[in-house]
Amino acid sequence: METIDVSGDTGDDEDDDDGAAQMGCGLCIKCGQVSKPHSCPYGAKVMKRASKSRMASATKRQKTSAAAASSSTANYAELFGDDDDDDEPAASALPLVMPAAVTSAAGQDTSAFGMLSQLITQHGSMQTEIAQQKCDIASVTARETAANKAVQQAATEVTRLQGELAKKDKTIADQQKQLQTSIPKPKGKGKAAAAAAAVAATAAGLAPAKDGYLQLMADAMKQYVRDQGGRAEEEALAAGAVAFAVPATWYYDNSTPPTPWKPAWVPIADSNLISNLESLGVATKDATGATTAFTPTVGSTASYTIGQHKYTASVVNAPAPQAPAAPPPPPPPPPPKPWQDDMLFAGDFFKLPKRYLDTCLTGYHFDAPDSIAMKSVEVAELAEQWSSYAQGFEYDPNKSELWVKPNWLHFWLRAAKERGYNEARILMHGVRSQNYHLLAKDLSGFDFNFSNQGAKKWGFYASCSDHIASDYNASGGGSFPDGTGVIGLLLIKRNAGLGAYEHYHLGSHRGGPSSYQVNDAYAVRDQTLWLPFGLAYAKAP
């Protein structure tokens, strides 16, 4: 096989034949053999003729390009003149000969004039694009100018409206001031009268919520006092004139843990138990059957059963147990008050007919902030009247407080009307910590988040008399006098479920109902049923 060096081909066949016999590994054009070097009888002549043909074509293309270049140069000189040759005629006298177009393999004119034409065409296109961009910029600038003008107009309009609003606010303020000065001031002196007048003026004639609290307390007290007179008279007629003079004859020590030297006397009301105890001696009775005297018999023994527990009592002649340096035992508590107990524990209580609730809901202004009215005479008087049926505490009007919560009062009245509660009773809540100021600040008077697990698990606990509330107020050892507590109204109805509240018997060593069958405490779970009036601050003994 032969290889042909085209660039070194001189056209001499004999010189080429000398080197045709030696060649490297490759592809033979004639025989197509690919292998180590070999001699091909056909390939050398064919390759020589192909090489010469290619060389002739290349030479012809070079001559054609040179002629075209010379022609273009001459034409350029004819168009623009040649300053170096003064003997040549002027360009205007020469005929204009367009150069021959030179076409590339891609079909483009590669002559100088063709390239100049392309540049001129491209320049025209660029000028068109630049003109379009200038037009777009002008359009955007016009839109921005219009938008800025609209913003300026809007700002001017806002400024004008603000000025008009300020004028109207001033006019309204002047009218309110004139209205306040034209309303006659109510009788009375001090900050309370001025505050009531301001609230009444802003509430368009409605009475302030504080008046609603005072009205509820006054109506509750009237009904309790009215019932008090009727019940006392009925019991006097039924039991005779000596009914109030008959003392309880038997007591038991309810101290926990047992302290016989300091007993907590509680009257015994169980008739069967009293009969067993009277068998320990000789009882003297009057015409009504009431025991007026008792002489114990030393050595006598009596047995009795209470619930599932059996007890034995004996009469001994021995000194009572004494604690070291202990004071003498207190006297027995006062005898029970039958009609007073009925007032506190039996009912009926404060009736709330629908018409009364409608009057309250439409007659007062509830859209006002909470407030605390110090030195509340009304709270002190209500608590003192209610306590007269129990331990008989006196309350200090200079330290008692009325907690005015207009929104909560409105909610409580709505709950009474819409949920069918037509009765309320006075209760008292005592606090071991004596942090009554925290209850005053709360929106409802009690935050269930701080409810501890009591006798009936979680709830708001309140007592039907001042006995249990006083126990809790005194148990913390605080500085508030005995008998202090929060007084208020609880909505009740006969068919209320345990989800609303639980009415149960708790008891107190101070006294209270004469029977374990009487419920004297509430565990309230529906918070909307409780309306606190405020702090009843007892006078120090």
C-alpha positions, 0 to 999 in steps of 0.5 A: 500500500502506498501513501501520497504526500500531497503537499510535496507533490511536484507533478513528477510521476517518476519521483513519486513512483520511487517512494510509492513502494514504501508506506506505513500502515493504513487503508489502501484506496484501490484494494481496501486492505488495512494491515501492515505496510504492503505494495499495491499494484493499483493504488499508486497510480490512482493516488497520484492522479487524485493528488494532482487533480486536487492541487490543480483545483486549489491553485485555480481557487487561489488565482480567482481570489487574487483576481477578485481582490485586485478588481475590488482594489481597482474599483475602490480607487476608481470610486474614491481617487488616488492622491499618490497618482496625479496623472490619473484622470478624475474619479468622476470621469471613470466609469463605475464598475461594480466588483464581481461578487465573491460567493462563499460556500454558505452562499454569502457575498464575501467581497468588500462591497458585499460586506459594506452593504451588509454593514449598512443594512445592519446599521439601519436595523440598529437605528430602527431598534434604537428608535423603538427603544426611545419610544418605549422609554418615552411611554414609560416616562409618561406613565410614571409622570401620570402615576406621580401626579395621581399620588400627589392628588391623593395625598392632597385629598387625604390632607383635606379629609384629615382637616375636616375630621379634626374640625368635626371632632372638635365640634363633637367635643364642644357639644359633649361639653355643652351637654354635660354642663346642661344636665343638672347635677344629682344631689350628693357630694363627692367623687361618687356623685360626679362619676355617676353623673358622667356615666349617666350622661354618656349612657344616654340616660341609663342608670349606671351599673352601680345602681343596679348592684345597690338595687339588687342588694336592697331588694334582697334585704327587703325580701329576707326581712319580710320573710323573717317577720312572717316566719318568726310569727308562724313559729311563735304561734305553732310552738307557744310563747316559750319556744324561744326560751327552750335551750338545747339540753345536749351537746357533743364535743366536735373538736378535731383533734379531740381537745376535751379541755377546749371543747367545740360544743355542737347541739345534738338534734337526734331525738333517739340519741337524746332519749338514750342519753337521758337514760343516764339520769333523771330528766325533768320536763315541762308541760310541752315535753321539753327538758328543763333539768337533768340530774345524772346518775353516776355509774349509769351506762347507755349504748347507741348507734349512729350510722354504722358505728356503736358508742357507749356513754358512761357517767363518771365523777371525775375532774375534766381533763385539763391542758397545761395552762389552758384557759377554761372551756368556753361556754356552750354556744347559744341555743339554735334559732329555729326560724333563723335557721329556716331563713338561712337554709330552707328558703324561699329566698330572693325571687327573680321574676322575668319582669324584674329581670327585664327591668334590670337588663333594660334600665342600666348601662353595662358598657363601663369599666370595673371599679371598686367603691370603697366605704360601702355602707350598703354591703356592710348593712346587707352582711350585718342583716344576713349575719343576724340570723347566724353568729351576729357579726357587725360590719364596718362600713368604712372598710367594706367594699362594693365591687362594681363589674358592669359586664359581669352583672349584665352576663349574670342577669342574662344567665338568670333570664335565659337559663330559667333561674328565678331565685337567688340566695345570699352566700358568703365565701371565706378565704384562708389566704385573705387575698380578697383584693385578687378576687376584687380585680378578677372579672367575675370575682373568682378565677377557677385556675386557682380552685383547689380540690375541696370536699366536692373536688374542684369548684367555687365554695360558698356557705349558706351562713357565716359559720363556714365562711368564718372558719375559712377566713380565720384558718389562715391566721391573717389580720382580717377580723373574724366574720370577714368574707365576700358576700353575693348572690347565687342563682338557684333552681330546684332541678339544677344538675351537678354540672351547675353546682352541688348543694351539700352538708359540710358543718362547722364547729361554730354552729349552723343547721341543727341537723346533719340532714340540712345542706349548708354549703355549695360547690359551684361549677357554673361560674356564671351563677355567682354575682359577688357584691363585694367585701364584707369587713367585720368589726373587730370584737 
